Amino acid sequence: MRLSSGGLDVGLPPGFEVRVKAQPPSGLDGSRNLLLHAATVPLPAERGDFGSGVWELLGPDDVFVSLLEYDAEDAGTVLFEAQGLPVVRPGDFSPAAMQRQLAGRSGAQWFFTVSGRPFCLYAVLGSHARRAAGAATVSRLLRSMHVEAR
């Protein structure tokens, strides 16, 4: 099964719940940037862009992923100079990368451009000790994604 919205196509790996929504227009061109949330737990109706309201629900084998699109004019800036979806490695994750420290959790963040579109990927693992398995789960989701140019 696949989910497509606004030029973002994502497979639904077993065990994931995925939701995509268009953000209010913010760029100079009036386009609506996308926000994808994916998790191996049910996504609550109310949650922050970077997963507040979800991290607390993660068990040790669970993951949460936020993919937030930025305005088109941000593509090509230093922050978004990396090209393509990131390669996720266990060593990328750290408890210090969490926006808010939660016992045992681990986070990582990447900024990049795909098909001329700038994104931030923020991932949270339910267990820093199990980050190898968690990173593999996040990677499985990313391998199922395809981003089209606007």
Stockholm file with secondary structure:
# STOCKHOLM 1.0

chainA/1-150         MRLSSGGLDVGLPPGFEVRVKAQPPSGLDGSRNLLLHAATVPLPAERGDFGSGVWELLGPDDVFVSLLEYDAEDAGTVLFEAQGLPVVRPGDFSPAAMQRQLAGRSGAQWFFTVSGRPFCLYAVLGSHARRAAGAATVSRLLRSMHVEAR
#=GR chainA/1-150 SS CEEEETTEEEECCTTCEEEEEECCCCSTTCCCCEEEEEESSCCCSSCCTTCTTTGGGCCTTCEEEEEEECCGGGTTSGGGCSBSSCCCCGGGCBGGGCSSCCTTCEEEEEEEEETTEEEEEEEEESCSTTHHHHHHHHHHHHHTEEECCC
#=GC SS_cons         CEEEETTEEEECCTTCEEEEEECCCCSTTCCCCEEEEEESSCCCSSCCTTCTTTGGGCCTTCEEEEEEECCGGGTTSGGGCSBSSCCCCGGGCBGGGCSSCCTTCEEEEEEEEETTEEEEEEEEESCSTTHHHHHHHHHHHHHTEEECCC
//
